[in-house]
Amino acid sequence: MESEGVAIAEQKDRGLKSKALRDIINGSIAGAFGKTIEYPFDTVKVRLQTQDAKVFPTTWSCIKYTYKNEGILRGFFQGIGSPVFGASLENAVLFVSYNQCSQLLERHSKVSPLQQILLSGALAGSCASLVLTPVELVKCKLQVSNLQNSINGVKKPTKIIPTIKTVLQERGFLGLWQGQSGTFIRESFGGVAWFSTYEILKNYLKDRHEDGRDSDTWELLLSGATAGLAYNASIFPADTLKSMMQTENIGLLQCAKRVIATSGIAGFYRGLGITLIRAVPANAAVFYTYESLSKLI
């Protein structure tokens, strides 16, 4: 009996490891796909967050300037390599952390299903912030480098490797985590909003099936899109501060004071419109890709 119990425990352990590996693979692919879709929108968002309203009074003015002066690839897709790699890491960490935490809570605690989702989402976001900050630092610097070079007359690197070298020379290794506090706040609360919205809506739509079948494609897409809207709407002020911290090399409180002094509370929400627009296809793609791959592998 004892040997049988050990064998069952070992089998469960192998199952958890196998599930974790699948989450890493599927999350990586889904993250890279979603980031490619959203990246042009993200470039506009970062420029609106980090530039004064006098430079870009509206979202459309930013889009027109970028297209006219830099074109599509050099303008909207500048620095995409770093975030695609980062999105792969981020989503691998998000899904594996979320699912592993959820399984542990289910087996070893008495929390409710909703509490399980909320706690797992917060942990997943916290873990993801550690790998995401350096990637987003490089991304944000590259997204505004052409702009700074043309408007301010400075010479900023416009490639990934030179940008990383510049950060290391100016601020050392830990300089890659400039903006970590903003990213941690954003991802911790964002993880709760992202996963809880997706799980609650997906399960609600699935429970409406009288035959007990799996979720339809449109239900997964709708749940993912709604989760993206909830995530971005809930954490956008923290994202604005994070973008400023990483492009201006200043602290969280300094960024907050600068935004309030120059634009008031509305300054925390510059770029929200285009961010919500990008959130719909990008997050629908992430969750649908992840769910589809999970069924195949």
Secondary structure, 3 states (H helix, E strand, C coil): CHHHHHHHHHHHHHHHHHHHHHHHHHHHHHHHHHHHHHHHHHHHHHHHHHCCCCCCCCHHHHHHHHHHHHCHHHHHCCCCHHHHHHHHHHHHHHHHHHHHHHHHHHHHCCCCHHHHHHHHHHHHHHHHHHHHHHHHHHHHHHHHHHHHHHHCCCCCCCCHHHHHHHHHHHHCHHHHHCCHHHHHHHHHHHHHHHHHHHHHHHHHHHHCCCCCCCCCHHHHHHHHHHHHHHHHHHHHHHHHHHHHHHHHCCCHHHHHHHHHHHHCHHHHHCCHHHHHHHHHHHHHHHHHHHHHHHHHC
